[in-house]
């Protein structure tokens, strides 16, 4: 076992969670706009809706290849994502 191997019980880093979400959104929005609520994609990206919400705020500020916008709020935030 190498010294760089992480125990399986450790949580993935925030960076890897953010990257996983960004890749998912890039794939889904490659042909145009994507509208979603965090609770409906949580299982697909293996993140909680709360984690997705926090990461979406970060992506809205940092992603250069995606346009991320809080679109509306009805029982949960709806996000709008499209390629930049």
C-alpha positions as CSV (number, residue, x, y, z in Angstrom):
1,X,0.0,0.0,0.0
2,X,1.4,3.3,-1.0
3,X,1.7,6.3,1.4
4,X,-0.6,8.3,-0.9
5,X,-3.5,5.9,-0.7
6,X,-6.4,7.4,1.2
7,X,-8.5,5.2,3.5
8,X,-11.9,4.4,1.9
9,X,-13.7,6.0,4.9
10,X,-12.4,9.5,4.1
11,X,-14.7,11.9,2.4
12,X,-13.8,13.1,-1.1
13,X,-12.3,16.5,-1.1
14,X,-14.4,19.5,-1.9
15,X,-12.4,20.0,-5.1
16,X,-13.2,16.5,-6.3
17,X,-16.9,17.0,-5.5
18,X,-16.9,20.3,-7.3
19,X,-15.1,18.8,-10.3
20,X,-17.6,15.9,-10.4
21,X,-20.6,18.3,-10.3
22,X,-19.0,20.5,-13.0
23,X,-18.4,17.6,-15.3
24,X,-22.0,16.4,-14.9
25,X,-23.4,19.8,-15.6
26,X,-21.1,20.3,-18.6
27,X,-22.3,17.0,-20.1
28,X,-26.0,17.7,-19.4
29,X,-25.8,21.3,-20.7
30,X,-23.6,20.7,-23.8
31,X,-26.6,21.1,-26.2
32,X,-28.1,24.1,-24.5
33,X,-29.7,25.2,-21.3
34,X,-30.3,23.0,-18.3
35,X,-32.7,23.8,-15.5
36,X,-32.7,21.7,-12.3
37,X,-33.2,21.5,-8.6
38,X,-30.5,20.0,-6.5
39,X,-32.7,17.4,-5.0
40,X,-33.4,15.9,-8.4
41,X,-29.8,15.4,-9.4
42,X,-28.4,14.5,-6.0
43,X,-28.3,10.7,-6.6
44,X,-26.8,11.1,-10.1
45,X,-23.8,13.0,-8.8
46,X,-23.6,11.2,-5.4
47,X,-23.9,14.4,-3.4
48,X,-26.5,15.8,-1.0
49,X,-28.8,18.6,-2.2
50,X,-27.2,20.8,0.4
51,X,-23.7,20.0,-1.0
52,X,-24.9,20.7,-4.5
53,X,-26.3,24.1,-3.5
54,X,-23.1,25.2,-1.8
55,X,-21.0,24.0,-4.8
56,X,-23.4,25.8,-7.3
57,X,-22.7,29.1,-5.6
58,X,-18.9,28.4,-5.9
59,X,-19.3,27.4,-9.6
60,X,-21.4,30.5,-10.4
61,X,-18.4,32.5,-9.3
62,X,-15.5,30.4,-10.7
63,X,-16.6,28.4,-13.7
64,X,-15.4,30.0,-17.0
65,X,-16.9,27.4,-19.3
66,X,-20.4,27.4,-17.8
67,X,-22.9,30.1,-17.1
68,X,-24.5,29.3,-13.7
69,X,-27.5,31.3,-12.5
70,X,-30.0,31.0,-9.6
71,X,-33.2,31.0,-11.7
72,X,-36.1,30.8,-9.3
73,X,-37.2,29.6,-5.9
74,X,-40.2,27.5,-5.4
75,X,-39.8,25.0,-2.6
76,X,-36.1,24.8,-3.6
77,X,-33.7,26.8,-5.8
78,X,-33.9,26.1,-9.5
79,X,-30.6,26.6,-11.2
80,X,-30.0,27.5,-14.8
81,X,-26.8,26.3,-16.5
82,X,-25.6,26.7,-20.1
83,X,-22.2,26.5,-21.8
84,X,-20.4,29.8,-21.8
